[in-house]
Amino acid sequence: MVSKKWTLMATLSMSMIAGTCLAGTQKQAQQLVDDHQLLVRSWERKMKAATTLEQQQALQEKYPKIDYFSRRMKAELQGELTNDWTLDYSAWLLIHDQSMTVSQVKLLTNAVKNNHLLSPKVGKICLAMALMPLPEGTDALQQVALRREFSETIRSVHEKNPDKIVKGQAALALALMMGDVGDASFGVRERLTLLREAITESADVKFFNTTVGQLASEEVYIITYLSKGRQAPEINGPLSNGQMKKLSDYHGKVVCLYFWSSQDDNIAQTLEMMRGLKSKYEGQPFELLGVNVDSPQQLALVEKEAIATWDNFTDAQRKISQQYRIKNWPTCIVLDKSGVIRFKDFPSAFMAMSIEDLLRTK
């Protein structure tokens, strides 16, 4: 059911658009961003006022939808992408609209490559390319190809753009892209050099509700504490059965930390994979530990129906997920028998190979 406030805001937006003869202007694009942000702020106030976990979870379902605003934004940008005023709004689409197709994404990012490498406004969309959720339904090969194209474009901006602030933004984007390869230890020295440049040149530059400095500091934390070869941070909390457990209780075993929720994409397929993993290594020094962000009631239902057959830390408040800087669900982190991080990525055959190799190690 459409809320009255949403209807009002949509009406205001359409009235503004209808009242002008110009199509595709920065003013109209900005109005769409402002209208959506107004709804988001109203939702955030309600979230802060919610006093129970149940109220917060009910409100999660009511987060302002992007669909209308995204459709209108695409219409505003159509035929205008050679103009650099569109760059901020292309970045807004990449970050906010998870329904974009590969071809729509490429239309925006190719405009950067072909028209805007030297623009003083190109930094924000470089960060958007590094941080955007990949289009739904893309397979592994498409994801690799997209990431490669993004990296090449961002590197061109970093090398060719004369603006030091833009170079700093592009440096952060490159560091983020390099960390998104399933092995956070990849190119650590180069990544730290890029992060230092980002902080020096662009720390105070805003990127939606954060800054370049804050994003760079988060990446330094990940490299320092969550890279391959680092000791996994301790977890101390209740399992879904109420029993208190610590991650260190499992030293001596290979551990797969499985961060998940019942709302994950392809959840049935992933759960089947994880059940198979637990069954395959039954009786061996291996432990599959879930970190589940559902409500305790939802998790109890899933466990009762034997859909999840492993122990789960309850993480409805996402404190453990934040500690491990989880940005995408599902994510698996594989630890060796000493609790050292050896793999971090989505559940896959590579994860299974990592577990197999560690179990063979004496």
N, C-alpha and C positions, 0 to 999 in steps of 0.2 A: 504494500500500500504506500503511495507517495505522500510524504508529509506535506502539511500546508506551507511550512517554511521553505522546503525545497521547491514547491510549485511557485511560491512568491519570487524566489531568487531566479528561477528559470524564466519567469515572466519578465522580470526586470531586465535580465540579460537580452532576451529576444526583443524587448521593446527598444533597448538601446541600439541593437543591431539594425532593427527596422527603421530607426529614425535617422539613419545616415545613408548617404549615397555611395560612400566608399566601402569597398570590400577589401579585406585583408590588411588591416592597419594595426600598428602597435597598440593603439589605444583600445581597440576592441579585444585584442588578445590579452592585454593586461586586465581588462574588466572580467574576463572569464576566470583568470587566475584569482583575482580578488573575490569574486563570487564564491568560488569553491573554497577558498581559504576561510571565508566568513562562516561557512557551514562547518568546516573542520574545527574552528575555534569554539563554536557552540557545542559541538560533540565533545571536545576536550574538557569544557567546563562541566558537562554532565558526568564525564568519567571521573573527574576530581571529586565531584559531589557524591559519587557512588560509595557506599559504606561497606558493602559486602562483595565477596568474590563473585557471587551469583549475579549481582547487579552489573558488575563490570563485564562479565562474560556476555550478559544479555545485550549490553551496549556495544560490544565488539561487533555484533551482527548489524549494527545500525551505523557503522562508519559511513560518512557521505560517499555516495557512489560517484565515480568519475565519468561514467558513460556519456552523459549529456555534454559535459564540459569538454571532454576529449573530442567528440564528434565536431563540436563547434570550432575547437582549436584547429583541427585538421583542415576545416573549411577555410579558416582565416589564413593559414599558412600556404594553402594551395596556390601555386604560381608565384609565390613570394620568396622562395628559399634562397634565391641569389642575393637577397638583401640581408645584411647582417643583423637587423633588428629581430629577425626570426630566431636567432641562435638560442636566446634564453628560453623561448617558448618551445623550441624543439627539445631542449634539455628537460623542460617541465614534462613534456609528453613521455620522453624516455623513462623518466623516474616514476611517473604516476600511472601511466596506462599500461597495465600488464596484458591487455588484450591485443596489443599491436602485433601485426604479422611481421615476418622477416622482411618482406618487401617494403613495408611501411618504415621499418627501422632503417633499412638501407637507403631509402629515399632521403631521410634526414641526415644520416651520417655521410652519405656520398656528397651531399651539398657542402658539408664541411671540407671534405677532401678536395672538391673541385673549385670552391669559391672563397673559402674563409680561413685558410691556413695562417694568413698574416693579420687577421682581424684582431683588434684589441678586445673583442667580445667573445672570443672562441673558447676561453678557459672553462667556462661553466659546462659546456656540452662535452668537453673532454672528460670532466669528472662524471658526467651523466653516463657516458659510454662505459666507464669503468665500474660504475655502481648500479646500473640498471638491471632489473631482473630480465633474464633472457626470455624471448617470446615463448609462450606456451606451445608445446608440441614439437619443439625443435629436438632433433636427435643429437647424439654426441658429436657426429661429424659436422653438423651445422653449427653447433655451439663453438667448436674449435675454429671453424672457418670465420665465424663472426668475430670471435675474440681476436683472431689474427688480424683481421681487417681493422678493428678498432685500435689495436696496438700500433699498427703501421701509421694510421692517421694521427694518433696522439703523438707518436714519436716525431712525425713530420712537423707538427705544431711546435714541439719542444725544441727541435733543431732550427727551425726557420723563423719563428715568430720573434720580432725584435723587442716585444714588451716583456720586461722581467717578471711582472706580476702574472702574466699569462704563462710564461715559462714555468713559474712556480706551481701553478695549477696543473699544467701538463705533467710536471715532474711527479706530483702526487698521483695523478691518474695512472702514469706508467708504473709507479710502485705498487699501486693497488692491482693493476692487471697482472703484474709479475707474481703477486701473492695468490692469485686465483688460479693456481695450476695443480691443486691437490697436494702440493708439497710446499709448505710455508717457509722452508729453508732455502728455496730456490733463489739464487742471485742475491743473497743477503747483503753483501757489501754494496752492490749497486743500488739496491732498494734503499738502504740507509742513506747513501749519498743523495738520492733523489728526494727522500723525505726531509733531509737537512735543507736542501734547496727550497722545497715547498714551504717549510717553516720560516726560513730566512726571508723569502721574497713575497709570500702571499698569506701569512698566518691569519690575518684579520679579514680576508676575503670571505664573504658569506656564500654558503651553498645551501639554499633553502633554509632549514631550521638549524644548521650547524655552520662551522667555519672550516677553512682549510687547515688551520692549526689544530683544531679538535680532531679532525679526520686523520691527520698525520700522526698525532699523539696516540690515537687508537691503534694505528698500524705499527708504531714502534712497540706498543704493549704486546701486540700479537707476535711480532718477531722475537721479542725478548722472552715471553713466557709461554707461547703456544706454538712455536715452530717445531718441526721435526727435530728430535734429539733433545728437547726440553722435558724436564720432569712435569708430568701433568699436574695442574693445581688440585689440591685436596678437595674432595666433596664430602660433606658431612651433613646428612639429612635423613628424613624418613623415607622408607620404601612405601609402596602403596598398601602394604599390609600393616603399616604402623611401626615396623621394626626400624630402629636407628642403625644406619650403616655409614661407614667411611670408605672412600675409594681405596685407601691404603690397606683396608682389610683384605683386598684381593691381590696384594703383592704375591708374586710367585706364580701368577697366572697371566696368560695373554688376555687382555680385556678389550672388548669392543663396546665403546660408549655410543649408544644409538639415540640421538636426539630426534624426537618424533612427536607427531600428534595424529589423531584419527582423521584430521582434515587434510593431510598431505596429499599432493598429487600422486596418482598411481599407488595409493596406499595398500590396496589388496595385493598387488604384485610385490611391493616391498616387504609387507608383513610375511608373505609366503617365503621370500628369500631369507628373512631373518629366522623364521621358524626352522627352515632347512639348515641354516648355519648352526643353530643351537643343537639340533638333532645330530648333525654330522659329527660334532666334536664332544658329544656327551661322553663323560668319563675321562676326558683329556684335560690338561691344565688350561682351560679356557672358560671365560665368563662373558656372557652377553648381558650388558646392563643398559636398560632403557632409561632415558631422561625424558619424561612425558609432560607436555605442557597443557594437556586437557584438564578439565575439572576433575577432582577426585572421583566424582560420581560417574563421569563418562569413562574414565580409566578403569574403574571397578567393573563396569559393564563389559568392556572389551576383554578384561582378564577373565571374568566369569564365563564368557562364551569361548574361552580358550583361543581367542584370536591372537593374544599376546601371551606367550608361554614362558617369559623370562621375568626376572625381577626388574621393577621400574622405580626409580626415584620420582617422586611427584614434584613437578616444577611449574605449577599453574601460575605462579608469580614470575616465572622466567629468571629467577636469580642465578641458577646454575647455568642456564643458557647464556646469560649476560657475562658471567664469569669466564665462560669459554668463548665468548664473542661469536655465538652462533647467529648467522644472518639468514640462513636458508634451512628449511626443514624438508625432508630428513637430511641429517648429516651424521656421519660415522667417524669417530676418532678411535684408532687402534693403538693400544699401549702394549709395550713388551712386558716381560715378567718382572721388570724393575719399575714399572709405572712410567716409562719414558715414551713420549709420543713418537709413533713411527708412521702414521698415515692419518690424513684428514681429508675427507671428501664425501660425496654422496654415496649411498650403498651401490656397490658395483662388483664386477668380477675382479677389478684391481684390489678392492678391499679384501675380498676372499683370498686372493693370492698373497696379500700381505700377512693375513692371519696364518695361512698355511706355512709360509716361510718362517714366521716367528715360532710356531709350534715345533718346527724341525730343529730350531736352535737350542742347544743344550745350555 
